[in-house]
Amino acid sequence: MQEVEHKLQKAIVEYLEIRRICYWAVPNGGHRKLSVAKKMKAEGVKAGVPDITIIHDGKYYGIEIKKPKTQTPKGYLSPIQRVRIQQIEKAGGKVGVAYSVDDVYQLLEDWKIK
């Protein structure tokens, strides 16, 4: 995870803690040894899963965190992330992309998570 995304995810997690929302991070990113990656895949880890999982009123919500536009372009969804989001939404979950804590605030409002 890039440093900018790391700082953003940390701020989002602090915000979710303040709101007392049931959430957890999904540690799918980063580089791993091939043996570790194979073991994780065998255990069910899937590429493209959103960075943050929220459970509210028995429903799944995911937040994919992307780098905001700075001196460099903003982050974008990879093809596997797009596929995984479609699968989640087809199964009844909701997923949003956040470039800021304000984006998370708006997602929670849209999803009616108080």
C-alpha positions in Angstrom: 0.0 0.0 0.0 1.3 3.4 -0.9 2.1 5.8 1.9 -0.7 8.2 0.9 -3.2 5.3 0.9 -1.9 4.1 4.2 -2.4 7.5 5.9 -5.9 7.8 4.3 -6.9 4.3 5.5 -5.6 5.1 9.0 -7.7 8.3 9.1 -10.8 6.4 7.8 -10.3 3.7 10.5 -10.1 6.4 13.2 -13.3 7.9 11.8 -15.1 4.5 11.9 -13.9 4.0 15.5 -15.4 7.3 16.5 -18.7 6.3 14.8 -18.5 2.9 16.6 -19.2 1.1 13.4 -18.5 -2.7 13.1 -15.7 -2.9 10.6 -12.4 -4.5 9.9 -9.6 -4.1 7.4 -8.8 -6.8 4.8 -5.0 -7.2 4.5 -5.0 -8.3 0.8 -2.4 -5.8 -0.4 1.4 -5.9 -0.2 4.1 -8.1 -1.6 4.5 -11.6 -0.2 6.7 -14.6 -0.8 5.1 -16.9 -3.4 4.8 -19.7 -0.7 2.8 -17.4 1.6 0.6 -16.1 -1.3 -0.2 -19.7 -2.3 -1.1 -20.6 1.3 -3.4 -17.6 1.6 -5.1 -18.4 -1.7 -5.7 -22.0 -0.6 -7.2 -20.6 2.6 -9.7 -18.5 0.6 -8.0 -15.1 0.3 -9.2 -13.4 -2.9 -7.7 -10.6 -4.9 -9.8 -7.5 -5.4 -11.7 -7.6 -2.1 -12.4 -4.0 -0.7 -10.0 -2.7 1.9 -12.6 -2.2 4.6 -15.5 -4.5 5.5 -18.5 -3.0 7.4 -21.3 -5.1 8.7 -24.5 -3.1 9.6 -28.0 -4.5 10.2 -26.8 -7.9 8.9 -25.6 -6.4 5.6 -22.2 -6.2 4.0 -20.7 -2.9 2.9 -17.2 -2.6 1.5 -15.0 0.4 1.0 -12.2 0.4 -1.5 -9.7 3.1 -0.6 -7.8 4.9 -3.4 -5.2 7.5 -3.4 -6.7 11.0 -4.0 -5.4 13.2 -6.8 -2.3 15.1 -5.7 0.6 16.0 -7.9 0.0 12.6 -9.3 -3.3 11.2 -10.7 -5.8 9.7 -8.3 -5.9 5.9 -7.8 -8.2 3.7 -9.9 -9.9 0.3 -9.6 -8.0 -2.6 -11.1 -9.9 -5.0 -13.4 -10.1 -7.7 -10.7 -11.4 -5.1 -8.2 -14.2 -4.2 -10.7 -15.1 -7.9 -11.0 -15.0 -8.5 -7.3 -17.3 -5.5 -6.7 -19.8 -6.8 -9.3 -19.8 -10.2 -7.5 -20.4 -8.5 -4.1 -23.2 -6.3 -5.4 -24.8 -9.2 -7.2 -24.8 -11.1 -3.9 -26.6 -8.1 -2.2 -23.7 -6.2 -0.7 -22.7 -2.7 -1.4 -19.3 -1.3 -2.2 -18.0 2.3 -2.5 -14.7 3.9 -3.4 -13.3 6.5 -1.1 -10.6 9.1 -1.8 -11.1 10.9 1.5 -12.7 10.6 4.9 -15.5 12.9 3.5 -16.2 10.2 0.9 -16.6 7.7 3.7 -19.0 10.1 5.5 -21.0 10.3 2.3 -21.1 6.6 1.7 -22.3 6.0 5.3 -25.0 8.6 4.7 -26.0 7.0 1.4 -26.1 3.6 3.0 -28.1 5.0 6.0 -25.5 3.8 8.5 -25.9 5.9 11.6 
